[in-house]
């Protein structure tokens, strides 16, 4: 009996030529190197989380302002009262002691209690996580569903009027600040035409999505412009390759040639889409503030202004974790799309 081929045993290069060159293949039993690859990426993500938490905690520690005075308000207080508040929240300890207290608690699953509200930080994040996830997911879906086809259309009509219009529109989208776009959308479609609500999160699934439409469009405009430019550049790069000329010379249909081009262009497109997740979280802060949405972005803004250490640290860790896992997913998608990358990873055992 003939053993079935390994799933990773796929061609990684061109077919054998007249000179007898053999096709580069991924060796059988390639799951162990792939597992090592994933383990290394996870280790790098953990190191990144540690370094980022240390950096953010240090910046918050050095930022001007006194948390004890913020807690006591504007009234006159005695030095004894200030000392008592600092001791209660461990603000009188050194930077190393405060950071170690937070890190040891986080490793046990306890990310602390908000200095400003006294609520557990985990519950505060959990209450707002769904809204921010829905907003980011809707904005990301809109940008991909519109940006990728628009980028492909611009590349196929390179130099023509549709291409120039799409490129010009993408430049405007990249340049426009998210809060300015949000204010414009609110004024035109919320206040002027009355088509969309101007504040609130709605009740129920459909009403909630309706309330998130304008914020998602404001967030997706800049991201979609990036997607258009990246997709256009990737498709044009593939259309200029020699294999396209060779395929057309052999009489292969344009539809099949376009399918090959899109598959090869998918590698840089997928990689870039994963990296743009960081842009989503950066824009969410401004958009949620503009539309008065109680999400993670507005919570991060208010916590930074108050110097609420536990909340800022926990939110930073969540955002960094999401970006790190997205990067790992992009790397795995890269391996699935490009057989040459799989062969390179397995070959470096």
N, C-alpha and C positions, 0 to 999 in steps of 0.2 A: 504493500500500500504506500501511496505517496503522502507524505505529511502535508497538511494544509499550510499555506504560507502565513507567516506572521503578519499581523495587521500593520506593523511598522515597516514591513519589507516592501517598500514602494520605490519606484524609480525616483532618483534625485537629480537626474541630469538627462542629457539627450540620449536617444536610442543608439545602439551600436552602428557605427558607420562602416563604410567599405573597408577601412583599414583594420577592422576587427576590434575597435575600442569597445570596452565593456561598459555597461550602464552602472553608474554608482548607485548602490543600494544600501538601505539601512540594515545593519546586521540584525539577525534574529536575536531575540531576547533583549530588545532595546528598551523594555519598560524600566529596568533598573537605572540606566543613565537618565531617563526622563524623570524618574522619581528623585534622583539626586539633583537634577536641574531645578525641580520645584522646591526641594528642601533648601537649596542655596538661595533661591529667590525669597523664600519665607524668612530665612535668617537675615538677609539684607533688609527686609521689611521691618523686622523687629529692631534691628540696629537703628534704622531710620526713625522709628517711633521713639526710641530712647533718646536719640540725639535731638529730635524735634521737641520732645517734652522738656528736656533740659534747657534748650534755647528759649522756648516760650516762657518757661517759669522764670528764667533769668531776666528776660525783658520785662515781664510783669513786675518782678521784684525791684528793678531799677527805675520803673516808670514813676513819674512824679505823682504826689498825692498820698494821703494817709487814710487807710481803710477805717481805722478806729474813729477818726473825725467824721468820715462819711456816715458811719453807723450812728453816731451821736447827733448828727444834724448840725444846724447852724447855731444852736444855743451855746452859751459859755459853759465850759466844763472844767473841772479841776484836773490837775495832773494825775491825781490818784484814780479818778474815773477812767482817764485814758489808759493808764497802766493796767487797770482791771480788765478793760475791754481787750487790750492787746494780749494779756495773759490768757483770757478766755478763748481767743481764736488763735493762739500760738503765734501771734504776730511779733512777739518779743524775741523769738528764736532766730538763730542765724539762717542764712539762705540754705546751707547744706542740711540743717535740721528740718526746715520746713519742706524742702524737696524730698528728703528721705521719708518723711511722714506721709506725704502724698503718694510717693511711688510704692511704698510698702503696702499702703491701703489699696492702691489700684491693682497690685499683683494679687491681692486677696479678693478682688471683685468689688471693692468698696471705693468708689471714686470721690467720696466725701459729701459734705453738706454745704449748700450755698451759704456764703457769708451774708449775702444781701437779704435772702428770704427765709433762710433756715430750713428749706426743703431739701430732701435728698437729691443730689445732682442727677442720679440715674433716672428718677421719676420725671424730673424736669425735661431731660432729653427725650425720654420715651413719649411724653405727651406731645412733643413738637416734631418728633422724627417723621411721623406719617405724613404731615403736611409738606415738609421739605422734600421728602422722597417723592411724593406725588408731583410736586412742582418741578423738580429736576427731571424726573422721568418723562413728564409731558413735554417739557422744553427740549430734552434730548431727542425724543421721538419726532417732534415737529422738525427739528433741525436736520435730522438724518433723512426723513421721508421727503423733505423738500430739497435739501442741499445736495444730496448725492445725485438724484436725477438731473437737477439743474447743472451740476458740475459736468456730468457726462454730456448733456446737451450742448454746453458751451464748448467742450473739447471737440465734439464732432462737427461743430460749426465755427471752428477757430478762425478769427479774423473777420467774421461776418457781423451783421447788426445784432442778432440775438446774443452772440458771444460778448460783444462790447457792452450791451445793456446789462447782462448778468455780472460781468466783471465790475462794471461801474457800481451796480447795486451792492455787490459784495464789499467793495471798498467803503461805501457809505455805512453798511451794516457793521463792519469791523470798527469804524471810527466813532460810531454813535455810542455815547455812554448809556448803560442800562437804565439808570435812574431818569435820564432825559427822555429816553424812548417810553419808559413807563408813564411819566407825567403827560407826554403827548397822547398816548393811548387813552389814559384816563380822561383827559380833557375832551378828546374827539368822540370816542366810542362810549365813555361812561357818562360824562356830564352833558356833552352836546347832543348826541344821538340817543343816549339812554339805552343802548343795546346790552350793555354789560354792567354788573354791579361795581361800585367804586370801592367797596371795602367788605370785610367779612369773609368767612370761609364757607358759608352755605350749610345746608342740612341735607344729608343723603349723598349718594354717589354722584348722580347727574348734576344736582345743584352745586355740589362741591367742585366738580370739574368745570362747570360754567363760571364759578367765581375765580377759578385758577386760570381761565383762558387768557385774559389780558396779561397777568404776570408771566405766564409761560411764553407768550408771544414776545414780550419785552426781553425775556432771557434768551429765547431761541434766536432772536434776530442776529445778534453778534456771533453766536455759535454757528448758526446756519451759514453765515457769510464765510467763516473759516472753512466749513465743510465744502462749500462751493469751490473755493480757491484750491483746497487740497485735492479734491476730486478731479478738478480740471487739470491741474498740473500732473497728477499721477496718470490719467488717461492719455494726455498728450505725450508724456514720456514713453508710454508703451506703444502708442501709434507710430512713433518715430523709430522703433526697433526694427532690425533687419528681418526678424521672423514674420512680421506683418507683411512686408513686401514679398517675402518668399511665399507666404500662404496665398496672397492674392495672385501671385504669378502662377501658382499651381491650379488656379481656378476655384479655390474654396470660397463659398458664399460669404457675403459681407456679414450676415447674421452670425455665422459660426466664428468668423474672425473677430467680431465684436465680443462674442462670449469669451474667447481666449484672452482678449485684451482686458476685459473687465475682471477676469479671474486673477490675472497677474497684477492688475492695478489695485486689487483688493488688499494686498499686503500693506502698502504704505497708508491706505485709507483707514483700515482697521486700527493700525498702530496709532495713527494721529487721532482717531476718534476716542481711543482710550485715554490718551494724554490730555484731551480737552475736558475730561471730567473735572480737573482742577479749576478750569475756567468756570464751570457751572457753579461750584461752591463759592468762588470769588464773587460772581455776579449775583448769587442768591442773597447775599447780605444787603446789597443796595436795593434789589427788587422787592424783597420782603419789607424793608423799611419804607419804601415808596408806597406800597399797597397796604401797609399796616397789617401784615400777615404775622401771626404768632408762630413763626417757624424757628429753626435753628439759627438762621442768619440774624434775625432781630435779637434773639437771645445772646448770640455772640457779641453783637454790637453793644448791648446794654451791659453785659458782663465785663467787657474790656474797659468801658468808661468807668465802671464802679470798682475795677480791680478785684473782681470776684475770682480769686485764684482757682478754686476747685472747678468752677463751671468752665472757665477758659481752658484749663488743662484738659478736662474731659472732652470738650468739643473739639479741641485741636487733635486729640488722640483719635476721636471718631472720624474726623475728616481725613487725617493721615492714613488711617486704616482703610477707609473706603478707596482712597487713591492708590494705596499700595496693592490692595486686592484687585483693583481694576487693571493696574499695570501687569500683575501676574496673569490675569485673564487674557490680556492682550498678547503676552508672550506665548501662552498656550494656543491662542487662536493663530498666532504667527506660525507655530509649529504645525498646526493642522492644515494651514493653507499652503505653506511652502515646504515641499519634501526635502529640498536642499538644506533647510534649517534643521529638520529632523536628523538628517544624516550627519550634520556637523555636530549636533549635540551628542548623538550616540557615539560618534567617532572620537569624542574627547573624553572617553571614560577614564 
